[in-house]
């Protein structure tokens, strides 16, 4: 079931390593999302939202890698949207000339 991202949050914690006795930063990314939940009620269905969160630890390097992957995804989506627009223009022209 598709979820909708509501917000992205983060936490930063500092811990002292028992190995090297140094302070290390830990970063937590929190993605809060909602998914629809359906309940059978008299006369039909009732739709509500169920909120969930995904928490994961990451480093600055890991976060930069995720950002790079999301940028590639955004570029791919932009190309797909351009193809979609061009195809819709062709379909509109075809319908106007009744070729479909």
N, C-alpha and C positions, 0 to 999 in steps of 0.2 A: 504494500500500500504506500502510495506517495506521501512523503512528509513535507511540510513547509517549514523552512528555517525561520524562526522568530527573532533570534539574536545570537551573536557570537560574543562570548566573554572570555576572560582569562584571569588566572591567578599566578602570582609569582611568590615562590617560597625560597627561603634560604636555609640550607642545612649544613651542618659541619660533618665532614666525612670522617668516619672513624679510622680510615686507612691513611689519608695524608694530612689529617687535622687542619684542613682548609675549608673555607666557606665556599659552597657551590650553590648557584641559583638553579632552581627547578621551575619550569614553566608548565602550566596546565591550560589547555585550550578547552573551552566548554561551548558546545553547540546546542542551543535550545531549539527544539523542533516540536511541531504539533502534527498529529495525524488524526484523520477523522475516525470517529467511533460511532457505530450505528447500534441503536437499541430498538427492538421491536415493541411498539406501543399500540394501544388500541387505535385502529384506524390508519395505521401506517408505520413509518419509521421515524425515529428521532435521531438527529445527527448532532453530536457533540464533538469536542476536540479533546484529545488526550495529549498532554504535554510530556515530552521525554527530553532527557539530556544525554549527550555523548561527551564523556570526559576522557582526555588523553594527555599524557605528558609528552613534551617535545623539547628539542634544543632549538637554538636560533637557526642552526644549519638545517634542521629538519623542517622548521616552519618556512624557511626560504625555499626549500625544495617543494613544499606543498603549494606555495604561492606560484612558483614557476609552472607547476602542473596545472593549476587553476587558470593561469594566463593562457596556456596552450589550449585548454578547453574553451575558454572565452573566444579565442581566435577561431577555433573550429566552429563554434556556435554562430559567430558572425558570418562566416563563409556560408554556412547552411541557410541562414536567414536571407542572405543575398540570393542564393539559388532559389529559395522559396519565392521570393518576390519576383524574380525573372520568370519562373514557371507560372505564377499566377497571372502575369501580364500576357503570356502566351495563351493561357486558358481563356482569359477575358476576350482577347482578340478572336480566338476560335469561336467562342459563343456568339460574339457580335456578327461574325460572318457565317454562323450556323454550320461550321465544319465539324462540330462534335455532336 
